[in-house]
Amino acid sequence: MADSTTGTLRTVVIIGSTRDGRFGPVAADRIAGHIAQRGDVTADLIDLAETPLPTVFPAVGQAPSDEVMAQLGAVSPRPAQADAFVIVTPECNHSFPRR
């Protein structure tokens, strides 16, 4: 999906934490800064704390509500156009969450 005219790769950087006091934006900004130094890669930063997404989906086989479809439609094209993803996730107690 790279831009066929320039050969530029599209990278989406997703900040996966939405907690107060999170460090994710610092790490994601640093990653995006490194990407910006390259002429052949672009970065699109998606912060889930600033992106309204549904938290409840309908049961399997049922259609999502218009509200859910609007929320998904607002953000879905961005990752759909990406060639690569970087997902910045929180670390809990020097390991992954165990819940």
C-alpha positions as CSV (number, residue, x, y, z in Angstrom):
1,M,0.0,0.0,0.0
2,A,3.0,2.3,-0.2
3,D,2.3,5.5,-2.1
4,S,2.9,4.4,-5.7
5,T,4.2,7.8,-6.8
6,T,6.7,8.4,-4.0
7,G,7.3,4.9,-2.6
8,T,6.6,6.2,0.9
9,L,5.5,3.7,3.5
10,R,2.7,4.6,5.8
11,T,3.2,3.7,9.4
12,V,0.5,4.0,12.1
13,V,1.7,4.4,15.7
14,I,-1.1,3.5,18.2
15,I,-0.9,4.5,21.8
16,G,-2.7,1.7,23.5
17,S,-3.0,3.1,27.1
18,T,-5.8,5.4,28.1
19,R,-4.8,5.8,31.8
20,D,-4.0,9.0,33.6
21,G,-0.3,9.6,34.0
22,R,0.6,7.2,31.2
23,F,4.0,7.3,29.5
24,G,2.8,6.1,26.1
25,P,2.6,9.6,24.5
26,V,6.2,10.2,25.3
27,A,7.3,6.9,23.7
28,A,5.0,7.3,20.7
29,D,6.2,10.9,20.0
30,R,9.8,9.7,20.1
31,I,9.0,6.9,17.6
32,A,7.1,9.3,15.4
33,G,10.1,11.7,15.6
34,H,12.5,9.0,14.3
35,I,10.1,8.1,11.5
36,A,9.8,11.8,10.5
37,Q,13.6,11.9,10.0
38,R,13.2,9.4,7.1
39,G,12.1,10.6,3.7
40,D,10.6,7.2,2.8
41,V,8.2,6.6,5.7
42,T,5.4,8.7,7.2
43,A,3.8,8.3,10.7
44,D,0.1,8.7,11.6
45,L,-0.3,8.8,15.4
46,I,-3.5,7.4,16.9
47,D,-4.0,8.0,20.6
48,L,-6.8,5.8,21.9
49,A,-7.4,8.3,24.8
50,E,-8.3,10.9,22.2
51,T,-10.1,8.6,19.8
52,P,-13.7,7.8,20.7
53,L,-14.2,4.1,20.1
54,P,-17.0,1.8,21.2
55,T,-16.4,-0.2,24.4
56,V,-19.3,-2.6,23.8
57,F,-20.1,-4.4,20.6
58,P,-23.3,-6.2,19.7
59,A,-23.6,-10.0,20.1
60,V,-22.3,-12.1,17.2
61,G,-24.6,-11.9,14.2
62,Q,-26.3,-8.6,15.3
63,A,-25.6,-5.4,13.4
64,P,-23.8,-2.6,15.3
65,S,-25.7,0.5,16.0
66,D,-25.4,3.6,13.9
67,E,-23.4,5.3,16.7
68,V,-20.9,2.4,16.8
69,M,-20.6,2.5,13.0
70,A,-19.9,6.2,13.1
71,Q,-17.2,5.8,15.7
72,L,-15.5,3.0,13.8
73,G,-15.9,4.9,10.5
74,A,-14.0,7.9,11.9
75,V,-10.8,6.0,12.6
76,S,-10.9,2.8,10.5
77,P,-9.6,4.3,7.3
78,R,-6.3,5.3,9.0
79,P,-5.0,1.9,9.9
80,A,-6.6,0.4,6.8
81,Q,-4.2,2.5,4.7
82,A,-1.1,1.6,6.7
83,D,1.8,-0.6,5.6
84,A,3.2,-1.0,9.1
85,F,2.1,-0.6,12.7
86,V,3.8,0.3,15.9
87,I,1.7,-0.3,19.0
88,V,2.8,1.3,22.2
89,T,1.4,-0.6,25.2
90,P,1.9,-0.2,28.9
91,E,4.1,-2.3,31.0
92,C,2.8,-3.3,34.4
93,N,5.3,-4.3,37.1
94,H,7.9,-5.0,34.4
95,S,5.7,-7.6,32.7
96,F,2.4,-7.9,30.7
97,P,-1.0,-7.5,32.5
98,R,-2.2,-10.8,33.9
99,R,-5.9,-10.2,34.0
